[in-house]
Amino acid sequence: MHIHPAHIRIEHMDNSSIEHIQPAWRHCRNTARFASWALSPISLSDTAYLSGLLHDCGKFTCAFESYLRKAAHGEKVIRGSVNHTFVGVRYLLRNHHSPQITTSDIVSELLAYAVGAHHGLFDLARGHDTSGFAHRLQASPDLLYEQEALNNFWMECSTPEEIQQLFLRSTDELAATFQTLMSLSQSQEEHVPFYMGLLSRLILSAVIQGDRRDTAEFMTQTSQPFFPQCGNTNLDTWSASLAYMEQKLGEFPQESPIQLARNRISELCLHMGTSDRGLYSLNVPTGSGKTLSSLRFALAHSKHQNMQRIFFIMPLLSIIEQNSDVIREFVGNPSLVLEHHSNVVAPQDDDDSLHTQELLTEDWSAPIVITTLVQFLETLFSGRTTSIRRFHALCDSVIVIDEVQSVPGHMLTLFNLALNFLTTVCKATVVLCSATQPTFEKTIHPLYRSPTPIVPYDKSLWAVFERTTIQYAGSMTCAEISEFLLQLLPQHRSVLIICNKKSTAAQLYASVSSDSFASCYHLSASMCMAHRRSTLEQMNAALRDPQKLVICISTQVIEAGVDISFGCVVRLTAGMDSIIQAAGRCNRNKESTQPAPVYIVGCVDEHLTHLREIQAAQHATECLLAAFEKDPQAFHHSLTSDESISYYYHQLYRSMPDEYQDFKLPTMRTSIYSLLSNNKDLVSDESCQFFMQQGFQTAGAQFSVFDTQTVDVLVPYGEGSSIIADFCSEQAMYDISFQLSLVQRVKPYTISLLQYQRQQLEQSGALTPICHGTMLALNEAYYHEHIGLVMNPTNENSLEVTACDILIL
């Protein structure tokens, strides 16, 4: 019997080559097995197995084999000329779907979408265009070689009887999940299709994971770690890490009031770790040891509930830089931790073949994953298959979202409903951490229930961490701000100013460093991680020297998660959440027995036209400042009181335009929320024969956490120079394993460019493609020893950058 191939690997030896074939039946079975493992923690193993088994049933044809051999031997083939994804979709819909839209009909649609979208999303309703399912059902069978594919699939891989039994078991699994989604939707009917869309994405995630993993193992002849780990192994991991952490914490001194207060908060987190799975909040003062306390809760909870993974989601790279070291130190085994920032390797999702890039991207299989808010949200909503692939890893996990107030306003609906889905269907526990907890219950589409506080408010406990006084100092020009900083310096010995824009920080740095006899430092995301770490080390050394005066001009990168303390802090007007975070860098360890000043300053030279989120937050703060000046007693004479923070968020949310929280798409007259739910603006009569009508492809393509797209660039700072040279070596041309080893080293030496910056630098010849064109390297002349990226090295005024540092991938 002829065996049809799924993949062909050519091994070159001396003057000859050897062809290695992976049978299509084996690939389908392996994919099904891996996919089943991915969703077994949430009782959807048969659903995932069936989707994985059928995902490549269209490859069992002579036409696809010919296409595959030509591509493997270097012949030019037309991408997608042999369609292999439609066959499984057609089989499921023709054999298990009817117009009545019963439970089994919805199951067939979910399975069909997972099979049909494993190489790229497609829309199920698109106005007057043919719906996604109808298009696949109406496609010419002569083009698809459907009968040949199915006949060979039955002979080589499976049987109709097995598929029928798997479908029945899948229906039983999903029927229970449907009940959960219905109860979750409460009175808002449009939530049902939104949650169904997330369920569809979750099943697709498992198929993509199984497909890419098996393909990677065949093409590289390596075996990736099994996932999920068996229960006993998980329990052993969490038990060992928690025991190690308890031992380390036992060595901490318990003498000062702050030390005792931090220990009390940490003990409460340990105690709450034995609670049920669900949604929690950790709303504690800045400087109270939130990182270790949340880790202690996560380890205790993972041990108690025998969970698979722990995720730490952080908005800024600066927070990851510091907290990842702390987490590694306290879990006892650093190899447990994966630190995933950006897609340094840019994956392309428009080809049926395995891309080298996909072998070089992280799949979140580690027990502890530290990643960014952007990566987390892209996993939930981006259209890229590399992002979708990671979704399943969030199941059966503890997800700690630090500085949750950083979620952009236009993402609130998607964020809230995704948390509802994660904490129910995915059986995850989510912890929302913030010193200024947003009032998510006051949004248009709120959380289905309020988070349970891990540490209840305790006035006496909170009072220990009161180390600053926040006051408004008025509006000033950049020149006046420079003078203001120099006036503050003699009294406070060290001054930090935090700006909203890199350009403002660069301008102030140039002014202050030329006029001051103090040690001046600059920090922004124009500098790579390694550069910022080096600068922080130098600055901390200067701060410890009583003979030195220190000024730091920074952007938001220093605002949270950086363990550093200044005698005085100036914050250009921003949201109250940012201002309170900035205050956490002032008198952090109570070096002064008296509260140290934190000044809010309006910068009249600052233009935030293109930074609407910051502009809106700034306006809400100005409303609070005006109300506070009029009646300070109403806010308990404190800009950081619960009343002040609640007032601030009320002003912020009420100022948002209609559908803004739904991720409105003005040019399309719809929103991403609508596209992913009932898609009312694009539904057609034809698509109404199906339950699912979402515009997945359109939503995925339009999704972006921030308004501006960025690309990561490798910079020639420190070891970055040698890594660039290695990427340009002959070995890197042919050795995928060597490329992977280099990719794993590049993260500390990358910065993010806006699209206009990339275009300008490319025109200047400042960027060089490396790693087969999947990465870019920056010319050394364009990287400044103090500032980082400069757009024009020959121009002293070339430090202008229009983006803020919240744009961290």
N, C-alpha and C positions, 0 to 999 in steps of 0.2 A: 504494500500500500504506500502510495506517495505521501510524504509528510510535508505539509506547507510550512514555510519559515515565517517567523515574526520579525527576526532581526538577523543580520549577517555581520560578522566581525572579520575583517581581513587582517591577518597577522603577517607582517613582512619580516622575512628572515634571509639575510644575505641577498642573493639574486632571485629568490623565489618568494612566493606568498602562499599562505594557507588560509582557506576559507572555513570559518567556524559558523555553524548555523544553530540558532535557537528555534526549536519547533514552536509553531503558533499555539498548539495545544498546551505546551508546557508554560508558555508565557501567560496564557489566559488563566491557567490553574494557579500559577504563582501570584499573579495579580489579585485573583479572587481571595487567595489565602492571606496575603498581606493586607488587603482592604478589610477583610473580615476581622483581622486582629485589631485594626485601627478603631473600629466601632463596637467591638465586643464589650468595652466597659459601660456602654449605654444601651446594651441589649438590642443592637441593630446589626449583629454579625451576619445573619442570613441575607439581609437586605444588601449589605456591602458585598458579600460573596457573590450573589447573583449579578449585581452590577459589574463587578470585576470579571466574572466569567464571560459575560456577553460583550464586554467593551470592545474587543478586537475580533469578533466573529466574522467581520467583513474582510479579514485578511486571508481567509482560506480560499484563495482563487489563484489561478495561473497568472492573471493580469497583475495582481499585487506582487507575486513572487518575481515576475519579470522586472517590475518597477524597482523592487528592493535590490535585486542583483545589479542592475544598472547603476543605482545610486552607490552601492557598496564598492563597486569597481571604478568609481570616479566619473561615470558617464553623466552627462547633463540630463536631468529629468525635470518635468514640469511639476512643481509643487502642487499636491492635491489632485493630480490628474487621475489617480485611482482612489476613489472614495471608499474608505473602509468603515466609517462611523455610522452611516445611515442604516446598514443592515440590521443591527441590533435594535435600533429605534423602531424601525418598521415592524420587526417581529413582535416586539412587546406591545405596540399600539394595535396591531392587527389581531393579535391573539388574546389580549387582556383588556381591551378598552371598548367602551360603549358610550353612546350619547347621554346615558342616564346620570353619569357622574356619581357613581357609588364609591365606596371605600376602595374597592379593588381598581377602579378606574383611576383614582388619584394615585394609588400605588404604582400603576403602570406608567403614569406620567413622570413621577419622581425617578423611577428606574430608567426610563427612556432618556430623560434629560442627563442623568449621570453617564450613561453610555455615549450619548451623542455629543457631549460637551467636553470630553476629557482632553481634547486638543484645543479647545477654545469655546468661550460662551457664545450662545446665540439667543436672539430675542424670541419670545413666544407670542408676542403681539407687537405689531409695528405699523399701526394705522391702516392704510389701504394696502400695504404690502402683504404677501402671503405669510400666515403665521408660521412660526418655526416648526411645529409638529406637522402642520398641513403641507408645508414645503417638502418635508422629508417623505411624507406618505405619497405625495403626487409625483416625486422624482421618477424618471424613466428607469424601469427595472433592467433594461438592456444596458444602460450605462453602469448600473450598480452591480451587475453580475450576482444578483441576490440569491437566486436558487442554487447556483454553483457554490457560493459561500456557505449557505446553510447545510447543503448536502454534505460537504466536506467537514463542516463543524460537527455534525451529528456523527460522522464516521470516526473522526480523530479526537474529539474533545468531550462531547457531552451527548445527552439524549433529550428529546422533547419531554419525556417523563420526568427526568431530573429537574429540568427548568420549571415544569409545572409544580413539583413539590417544593422547590425553593421559593417560587412565587407565593404559594399558599402560606409558607412559614414567614415570608417577608410581610405579607398582608397582616398576619397576626401581630408581628412586631410593630409595624407602623400604626395599626389601629390604636394601640395603647398610647403611642406618641401623639396621635391626632387628638385624643381626649385631653392630654396635657395642654396642647396648643389652644384648644377651644376654651378651656378654663382660664388660660393665661390672657386671652383676648378680651375677656369680660364683656363690656358693652360696646366696644369699638370693633365693628365687623372688619374694617380694613386691615386690622392687625393680623387676622387669620392668614390671608395670602402672604403678608410680609413674613410671618413665622414659617409658613410653608416654603417660602423662597430660601430662608436660611437652612431649613431642613434639606432642601434639594442641594444646596451648596455643600452641606456637611457630607452627604452621601458622595457627591462628586469629588470632594476632597479626599475621601478614602480611596476612590478609584484612581485618582491621579497619583496619590502616594504609592499605591501598590504597583501601578504601571511604571512610574519613574524609578522606583526602587529596584524592581526586577530587571528593567532594562539596564540600569546602571551596573547592577551586579554582573550581568552577562557581558556588557561591553568592557568593563574594567577588570573582570575576573576577580572581584573582591566581594566579601560578604559584609554587609552593613549590620550594625547591632540590631538585635531583635527588639520589636516594640509591639504591644506594651510589655514591660517586664512582668514576669510572673508575680503573683501577689506576695509570696514570701520574700522575694528579692526586694520588692518595694518596701515592705515593712522593715526589713533588715536595714535598708538604706536610710530610711527616715529615723529609725531607732538609733542607729549609730551616729548620725549627724546631730540629732537632738541631744544625745548624751554628751557628745563632744562640746556642743554649744553650752550646755549647762555647766560643764567643767570650766570652760573659759569665763563664763559670766561669774562663776563663783570666785574668780581671782580678782574681780573688780573691787576697788575700795568702796566702802559704804559709810562715808564720813560726812561730807558736805550735804547741805539741803538739796542741791541739784542732783547729786549722786543718789541720794535716798529717793527722791521723786522719780528719777528715771527708772530706778529699780522697781518701784511700786507699779509704774505703768507697764513695765516689762512683765511683772508677775501676773498682772491682770490679763495680759495677752496670752500668756502660757495657760492660764486657767480657762480662758474662752476657747482655746484650741480644741477642747474636748466637746464643743457644741456641735449641733447638726450642720449639715451643709446648707449654704444659702448666701444671702447678701449681707455684708457687714460694712461698717464704717470705722475708720481709725482717725478720729478728729482730735489731735493732740497738739500742744503748743510747739512752735519751732524750737529746735534744740533739745527736745525731750527724748531723743534716742529712737526715733520712729523706725529707722532702718532695722536695727537689731530687734526691736519689739515686734515688728511685722514679720521678720524672719522667724522669730520664736513662735509666733502664732502659726505661721505656715507649716513649720516642721511638726509642731504638736498636732495640728489638724490633719496633716497628711498621714501621720502615724496613726492617729485615732480612726480616721476614715479609710485608711489604706488606699490613698490616692496615687495617681500615676506621676504627676509632675507638679512643679511649682513654677509659676511665672512671676517675674517682677517687670512691670510695665512702667517706663519712666519717660517723661516728655523731653528732657534735655540730655545731650551727650555728656555734659559736665556732671550730671547726677550719676549716670552710669559709670563714668570714669572712677568716681570715688566709691560708690556703693558696691560695685562689683568686686573690688578688692576686699571690702569688709565682709561681704557674703562668702567669698572663697575662704577667707581666714576662719570664719566661724562654723562652716559646715564640715571642716576637717579633711575633706577630700576635694581639692580644687578641680579634679577631672569631672566631677558631677555637673559643673557649671558651664553652660554655653552662653557666650556674650555675642548677641547678634544685633548689629546696628543697622547697616544699610545693605541694599543690594549692590555691593561694589561691582559685582559682575552683572552686567545688564542682560537679563534673559530675554529671548525673543520667543513669542508664543504662536508664531504663525507657520509652523512647519510640522509635518507629521514625524520627522526623524528626531532622534534624540540629539539635543544640543549639548555640546560640551559645557555651556554655561549652566545648564540644569544640574550637572554633576558637581558644580562648584558652589551651589547655593545651599544655605542651611535649611534643614527640614524640621528643626525643633524636636529632635528625638531625645535630647539630653534630659536627665531628671530635673535639673534646675535651669531655666532659660531666663536670661536678662535681655530685654529688648526694649525698643522705643514705642511710644504711643503711635507713631506713624505706622510702623510695621504691624502693630496689633490691629489697627483699624483697616489697614490694607488687606490683612488676612481675612477680615470679615466682609470687605466690600469691593476690593480692587478686582479688575477684570483679568489680571495676569494669572495664569495657571500656577506659577511659582508661589504666588501669594495664597491662592485657593488651597493649594496642597497642604499648607500648614494648619488649616482650620481644625482638622480632626484632633490635632495635638492638644487643643484647649479642653477637650473632654476629660472629665474625671481629674481635674486639676484645681489647685489653689491659684487664683489669679489676683495678685496684689497690684493695684493701679495707683502709683504714687503721684502726688500733685494732680489729683483728678480734676482740679479746677482748670487745668490746661486744655481740656477738651474744647475745641472751637465751637462757637455758638451755632454755626450752621450744621454741626454734626450731632446736636443734642438728641434729636428724635432717633436717628440711626443708633447712636450710642446707648440710649436708654433701652430700646427694644432689643438690642443685641445682648445687653446684660440680662434682661428677662429670659431670653432664650438660653444663654449660657448657664444660668443658675437653675434651670428646670430641665430642659431636654438634654443638655450636655452634662448635667450633674456636676457642675463646677461650683466652687465657692469663690466669690468675688469679694475683695476687700478694697473699699474706696478710701484712700489716704489723703488727708489734706489738713492744713492748719486753718483753712478757710473753706469749709465744706459747702459746695454749691447746693442750692435748694432745688434739686432735680425734681422734687414733687410739685414744683410750680411751673414746670415746662408744659408745652402743649401735649406731648405724648410722654407721660411720666413713667418712672419705674413702677412696676406692679405693686410694690410695697416699699415702705421706707426701710433703709438699711438698719440693722441692729448695731448699736454702738458697742464696740469691743471694750472701750474705756469710757464709762459715763463721766460727764462733767463733774469736777470736784473743785470748788472755788479755792480751797486751801492748797490743793495740788497744783493748780494752774498758776497761783500767785508766785510760786517759786521761780517760774520761768519769765517773770516780768522784768526785763532787763533794759527796756528802751522806752522812750516817749516819742510818739509820732506827731509831727506838727507841720503845718503848711507854711512855707517861706516865701510864697508869691511867685511871680513870673519874672524871668530874666532872659537876656540874650546869651549866646554862647560865651561872649567875652566877659559878661558879668558873672556867669557861672564859674569861669576860670578864676576870676578874682575871689569869688565866694569860697572856692575850695582852698585857695592859698590863705585866706583869712582864718579858716577853721583849723588849719594844720598845726599852728604852734600850740594851741590849747589841747587838741585831741591826739596829737602825735601821729595818727594814721587816719586817712580819710578814703572812703570808697564812694565812687559815684557810678550809678548804673543807668545806662542809656537805653532808649528804645531802638535805636538804629546804629549800625556799624559805622556809618558815615559820621554821625555825631560823636561817637566814641573816638574815632580816629582824629577828628578835628580838635576835640578837647585834649587828647593826648599830645598832639603836636604843639598846642598852645602851652599847656602846663609844663611839659617836659623841657621846653625851651626857657621858661621863666622861673622854674623852681630849682632850689638846691636840694630838694628831697629826692628819694629814690622813687622813680615813676615807672609804673607797669601798665601794660595794656593787655586786655583779654577779650577775645571775640571768636566767633565761629569761622572767621577768616583764617584762623590758625588751626592746624591739625591737633588732634588729641595729644600727641607726644609733645608738641610745642607748648600747649597750654599746661600740661603737667610740669614741664620744666620751669615755666614761668611761675606757676604756683609754688613750686619748691623754693625758688629764689625769693619770692615775695614772703613766704612764711619765715624764711631765715632772716629777712630784713625786719619783719614784724617782731621777731624775738629779740632783736638787738635794741636795747633801750636808748642807744645813742643815735638811732636813725629815725628820720621822718619818712613816712611812706604815703604815697598817693597811688591809688589804682583806678584807672578809667576802664570800665567794662561794659559789656552788654549783658543780656539775660543769662549768659552761660555761668555766671557766678551766683546767680540769684537763689538757687536751691541746690541742696545736696553737696555743697562745698564747705568743708569744715575749716573755716577761717574766720578771724575776728578782727574788726576795726574799731577804733575809738569813736568814729562818727560815720554815718552813712547818708548820702544824698541820693534820692531816687527821683528821676524825671517822671512827671505825672503819668501814671498808668493805672491799671486795674488795682483795686485794693488787695486782691490776692497776690499780685506781684509786689506791691509795697510791703506787705507783711512778710513775704519771703525775703525781701531785701533787708528788712529789719533783723532777720535771723543771722545776718553777717555782722551785726553790731553788738559789741559787748557780750559775745556769744557765751563765754565762760565766766561772766560776771567779773571781768578784770577790774571794772569799776563798781564800787559799792552803790553808787548813785546811778539811776537810769540814764543811759546815754542817748543823745539826740539822733533822731532819724528825720531828715528834712524832705518834704515833698516840694519839688520845684517845677514850675511850668517853664518849658523852653520855647520862647517865642520864635526861635529860628528853626524849630523842628517841624517838618512837614510829613504828615501821616496819611496823605491822600490815598496811597496804595496799600495802607495797612489798616483796613477797616475794623478788624477785630480789636486792635490796640486803641484805635480812635474811639470806638464805642465804649470800651472799658474805661478809657480816660474820661469820657463824658459822664459815665455813671459815678466815677469817683468824685468829679467836680460837683455833681448833684449832692453827694453825701457830704462833702466839705461845706457846701453852702447850708445844708440842713443842720449840720453839726454846729456851725458857727452861730446859727440862729437859736438852737435849743440843745446845748450839749447834755443837759440832764436827761433828755429822751434817749440818749445813747450811753448813759452811765459814764459820761465824761471820758469816753475812750473810743478811738477810731477802730479799735480791734475787738470791741464787744460783739456778742452775738447779734444784738440789735443793729449795730453798724453793718455787719456783714450781710445780714438779711436784707437790710435796706438797699445796700449796694447791688445785690443780685436781683432784687425786685426792679430797680431802675434799669439794670442791664437787660433783663429779659423783656420788660415792657417796651423797650426802645427798638426791639428787633422787628423788622417788617414782616408782613404776612408770609407764611411758608418759609421764612428764613431758617428756622430750626429744622425744617424738613430737607435742607440742602436744595434750595430752589435753583433751577436752571433757567434763567431769564430768556435766553435765546431759544429755548425749546418749549417755553410756556408750560413747564411741568417741574417736578422735583424728583430727586433720586428716591426719596421715600415713596412717592407715587409709583415710579417705575418698578420698584421692588415690592409693591403691594398689589392694589387692584388695577394699577396702570390705566386708570379711567380715561386718560387723555389719548391713548393709543389703541384701545381695544376695538376690534372690528367684529362684524357678524361672523366671519369665518373662524376667528379665534375663540368665539363663545362656545364652540362645541367641546372645548377643553376647560378644565378647572384652572389650570395654571396659565396666566396671561402676562407674566412679568416681562419687563424689558431688561433682562440680565446683561446682555452685551452692551447696550447703550448706557446703562447705569454704571457698569464696570469701567467703560471707557471714559465717562464723565467724572468718575470719582477721583477726588484729590483732597487730602486732608487740609492742605493749604492751597490758596489760589495760584501759586506759582510752582511750576515743575522744576526740579533740580536734577543734577547729575553729579555723581561723585568722581573726584579727580585725585589721583595719587600725586603727592607733592614731594619735592626733593629736600625734606628736612630730616636730618639725622640718618637713621637706617633706611629711610625712604629712598634715598639716592641709590643705595646698593640694590634695593628691591627692584627699582626701575631698571637698573642695568641687568639684573637677572631675568626680568621679563623679556628683555631684548636679546637674550642669549639664544644660541642654537638649540640648547636642551629644552627651553620653554616652547620652542616651535612644535615639538613632537611629543613631549612627555606630559600627559595629563596629570599624573601624580605630582610631578614637579610644579606644574601650574597651581594645583590645589594647595601645595605647601606654601607657595608664595601668597596666594589669596588669603590664607589664614593669618598671614603676617601683615597685611596692608592696612588693616583698620585704624591703627594709631596714626597713620600717615596720609589720611584722606581728608578733603574738605568738600563741601557741596557748592556747586555753581548754579546760579540761575541761568535760564536759557539765553538771555541776552548777553550775560557774561561769557558763556561758552562760545557764542557766535563771535563776540569781539575778540576773545583770546585766540580762537581758531584763525581769524583773519590776520592776527598779528603773528601767527606761527608759534604761539606759546604752548600749544597742546599737541602731544604726540600719541597716536593710537598704539596700544600695546596689548598683549594677550589676544592675538587674532582679532584685534579691533574691538574687543569687549570692554576695554578700560582705556582711560586717558591718563597721561602723565603731564605734569606742569613743568615748563621750562624754569630752571633755577633762577633766572633773572627776574621772574615774576613772583618770587616769594621773599618777603622782607623779614629780616631777623627779629623785628619787634612786632610788626603789624600782621605778618602773614601774607595773604594774597594781596598783590597790588596790580591794578589793571594796566597801568602804564609806568614802567620802571623809570622812564626818563623824565616823568612829570611829578613834581613834589605834591601836586594836588590830585594824585591818582588814587587816593584812598577812598573815593566816594563809592559807597555801596548802598543800595536802596532797600535791602531786605533786613528784617530783624532776625535775631538769633533763635527765634522759636522754630525756624525752619530747619530742624535737625532730623535727619532720617536715621 
